[in-house]
Amino acid sequence: MKILVTGFAPFGGEKINPAYEAVKLLPSTIAGTAIIKAELPTVFRKGAQVLQALINAHNPDAVLCIGQAGGRPVISVERVAINLQDA
Protein backbone atom coordinates (compact mmCIF):
# COMPACT_ATOMS: atom_id res chain seq x y z
CA MET A 1 0.00 0.00 0.00
CA LYS A 2 1.17 3.57 -0.78
CA ILE A 3 -0.08 6.88 0.59
CA LEU A 4 0.84 10.17 -1.06
CA VAL A 5 1.03 12.98 1.51
CA THR A 6 1.53 16.53 0.30
CA GLY A 7 2.11 19.91 1.87
CA PHE A 8 2.26 23.30 0.25
CA ALA A 9 5.22 25.53 -0.54
CA PRO A 10 5.55 28.82 1.34
CA PHE A 11 3.44 31.73 0.10
CA GLY A 12 2.63 35.30 1.01
CA GLY A 13 6.27 36.17 1.69
CA GLU A 14 6.74 33.42 4.28
CA LYS A 15 9.97 31.39 4.33
CA ILE A 16 8.33 28.10 5.35
CA ASN A 17 4.89 26.54 5.27
CA PRO A 18 4.14 24.58 8.46
CA ALA A 19 2.02 22.13 6.47
CA TYR A 20 4.95 20.89 4.41
CA GLU A 21 7.28 21.04 7.41
CA ALA A 22 4.93 18.58 9.17
CA VAL A 23 4.80 16.32 6.10
CA LYS A 24 8.60 16.17 5.95
CA LEU A 25 8.68 14.79 9.49
CA LEU A 26 6.66 11.70 8.55
CA PRO A 27 8.57 8.42 8.34
CA SER A 28 9.03 6.72 4.96
CA THR A 29 6.89 3.79 6.08
CA ILE A 30 4.13 3.34 8.64
CA ALA A 31 3.04 -0.22 9.51
CA GLY A 32 4.39 -1.48 6.18
CA THR A 33 2.70 1.27 4.17
CA ALA A 34 4.96 3.41 1.98
CA ILE A 35 4.62 7.14 2.62
CA ILE A 36 5.39 9.30 -0.41
CA LYS A 37 6.02 12.91 0.61
CA ALA A 38 5.86 15.85 -1.78
CA GLU A 39 5.61 19.62 -1.81
CA LEU A 40 2.97 21.31 -3.96
CA PRO A 41 3.53 24.78 -5.41
CA THR A 42 1.20 27.61 -4.46
CA VAL A 43 1.08 28.99 -7.98
CA PHE A 44 -2.40 29.26 -9.54
CA ARG A 45 -3.26 25.96 -11.33
CA LYS A 46 0.30 24.61 -10.92
CA GLY A 47 -0.46 22.76 -7.67
CA ALA A 48 -3.19 20.67 -9.31
CA GLN A 49 -0.89 19.83 -12.23
CA VAL A 50 1.91 18.71 -9.93
CA LEU A 51 -0.50 16.68 -7.80
CA GLN A 52 -1.88 14.90 -10.88
CA ALA A 53 1.66 14.13 -12.06
CA LEU A 54 2.52 12.67 -8.63
CA ILE A 55 -0.61 10.51 -8.69
CA ASN A 56 0.24 9.29 -12.20
CA ALA A 57 3.85 8.55 -11.23
CA HIS A 58 3.22 6.77 -7.93
CA ASN A 59 -0.31 5.33 -8.30
CA PRO A 60 -1.04 5.75 -4.57
CA ASP A 61 -3.87 3.97 -2.77
CA ALA A 62 -4.73 7.19 -0.94
CA VAL A 63 -3.86 10.87 -1.16
CA LEU A 64 -3.73 13.19 1.84
CA CYS A 65 -3.12 16.90 1.20
CA ILE A 66 -2.06 18.88 4.25
CA GLY A 67 -2.63 22.63 4.32
CA GLN A 68 -2.31 25.57 6.65
CA ALA A 69 -5.53 27.25 7.75
CA GLY A 70 -4.61 30.49 9.44
CA GLY A 71 -6.81 31.41 12.35
CA ARG A 72 -8.01 27.92 13.18
CA PRO A 73 -7.21 27.04 16.80
CA VAL A 74 -7.09 23.26 16.22
CA ILE A 75 -6.19 20.71 13.56
CA SER A 76 -9.28 20.12 11.48
CA VAL A 77 -10.37 18.09 8.47
CA GLU A 78 -11.61 20.08 5.51
CA ARG A 79 -14.68 18.17 4.41
CA VAL A 80 -15.63 20.48 1.56
CA ALA A 81 -13.22 22.42 -0.62
CA ILE A 82 -14.41 25.43 -2.55
CA ASN A 83 -11.99 26.55 -5.22
CA LEU A 84 -13.02 29.84 -6.76
CA GLN A 85 -11.15 30.89 -9.87
CA ASP A 86 -11.43 34.58 -9.19
CA ALA A 87 -7.74 35.34 -8.96
C-alpha positions in Angstrom: 0.0 0.0 0.0 1.2 3.6 -0.8 -0.1 6.9 0.6 0.8 10.2 -1.1 1.0 13.0 1.5 1.5 16.5 0.3 2.1 19.9 1.9 2.3 23.3 0.2 5.2 25.5 -0.5 5.5 28.8 1.3 3.4 31.7 0.1 2.6 35.3 1.0 6.3 36.2 1.7 6.7 33.4 4.3 10.0 31.4 4.3 8.3 28.1 5.4 4.9 26.5 5.3 4.1 24.6 8.5 2.0 22.1 6.5 4.9 20.9 4.4 7.3 21.0 7.4 4.9 18.6 9.2 4.8 16.3 6.1 8.6 16.2 5.9 8.7 14.8 9.5 6.7 11.7 8.5 8.6 8.4 8.3 9.0 6.7 5.0 6.9 3.8 6.1 4.1 3.3 8.6 3.0 -0.2 9.5 4.4 -1.5 6.2 2.7 1.3 4.2 5.0 3.4 2.0 4.6 7.1 2.6 5.4 9.3 -0.4 6.0 12.9 0.6 5.9 15.9 -1.8 5.6 19.6 -1.8 3.0 21.3 -4.0 3.5 24.8 -5.4 1.2 27.6 -4.5 1.1 29.0 -8.0 -2.4 29.3 -9.5 -3.3 26.0 -11.3 0.3 24.6 -10.9 -0.5 22.8 -7.7 -3.2 20.7 -9.3 -0.9 19.8 -12.2 1.9 18.7 -9.9 -0.5 16.7 -7.8 -1.9 14.9 -10.9 1.7 14.1 -12.1 2.5 12.7 -8.6 -0.6 10.5 -8.7 0.2 9.3 -12.2 3.9 8.6 -11.2 3.2 6.8 -7.9 -0.3 5.3 -8.3 -1.0 5.7 -4.6 -3.9 4.0 -2.8 -4.7 7.2 -0.9 -3.9 10.9 -1.2 -3.7 13.2 1.8 -3.1 16.9 1.2 -2.1 18.9 4.3 -2.6 22.6 4.3 -2.3 25.6 6.7 -5.5 27.3 7.7 -4.6 30.5 9.4 -6.8 31.4 12.3 -8.0 27.9 13.2 -7.2 27.0 16.8 -7.1 23.3 16.2 -6.2 20.7 13.6 -9.3 20.1 11.5 -10.4 18.1 8.5 -11.6 20.1 5.5 -14.7 18.2 4.4 -15.6 20.5 1.6 -13.2 22.4 -0.6 -14.4 25.4 -2.5 -12.0 26.6 -5.2 -13.0 29.8 -6.8 -11.1 30.9 -9.9 -11.4 34.6 -9.2 -7.7 35.3 -9.0 
